[in-house]
Amino acid sequence: WKIGDLTMNYGVKYAQPSTQQGRTDVNSVTNWNAPLVWEGTFDPVVIDAIYKKMDPRIAVVVFAVGKYTRFLEAFLQTGEKYFMVGFRVTYYIFTDHKEEVPNIDLGEGRKISLLDIPSATRWQDVVLGRMKWASIAIDKQIRNEADYLFMMDVDSVFYSRFGAESLSRLTGVLHRLFYKVDRDQFTYERRNLSRAFIPFGEGDYYYTAAVWGGYLEDMYKMVKYCYMQSEEDAKNNIEAVWQEESHLNKYFLYNKPTKVLSPEYLWSDYDQVPADIKVVRISQLVKNYAEVRPN
Ligand code: UD2
């Protein structure tokens, strides 16, 4: 700690924060008092200045297995335009087709790290396998190279700023299809044979597994948890209804995230954008499942 750290933000100009005005059409705080982030609830200039002081190293873990390498170009290109611009970012790309990883011009302080993984015959093994391969890679490599880690689906494109306002100890993103529905309609795992089981009558939100993040060690714990729970399920010949997403939802229910992001942080090109989504920051692409998946 140095006195200099206090003075770094002097001269940064931004609108005065108000105690009276802000978003009134949505709730911007959870019932455990964590921020629920929407456009209009933060000033990017202020947020960036806060996190720039730390200059964190941010890891993005994406999987591009089989035909999914075709999504890398748009993901990386738009990521360079909108994801954590001005911050140090490493994209960890897990793939079985290194030769298909495109050459993209990256901004200063930004890199790509390629990791080999085997091909899969079932798409379920790819999505669940993410928890296994990410656990191993964090242990061996990423732990020494990053302060924050995001797990993301590769079949997505950034359309707008996705910045430091998303950083937190553990950050979950509300699934766009469930952010206004009763908890009993959440597609949690309802079979009590699975380790992902959540009974009716419980639940805060339904979170997507396509974007989530946090401090490296907190993410490691959570990724490993999802891996271990799915291994237990496999021993019992059961696979959770939404694979790692089911385990993730259970973890978040009993270990509350310290920040929750609105569905701005993962919308979908399949769906119209309602009035409360003022900006789509990243969106899942329309894809032909039958064509891109292994079977
Ligand atoms: C949903 C979730 C996803 C995961 C999955 C589990 C959304 C937007 N996404 O995605 O996070 O929970 O359901 O059922 O809600 N992948 C490959 N090769 C493959 C298959 C998958 O690389 O052959 C990777 C790739 O990074 C992809 C991700 O796994 O983005 C998720 O797979 P998906 O896009 O096929 O799954 P989807 O869209 O049903």
Residues whose N, C-alpha, C, O or C-beta is under 5 A from the ligand:
A	BS01	UD2	F63 A64 V65 G66 Y68 W123 V126 V127 M152 D153 V154 D155 T208 A209 A210 W242 Q243 E245 Q284 V292 R293 P294
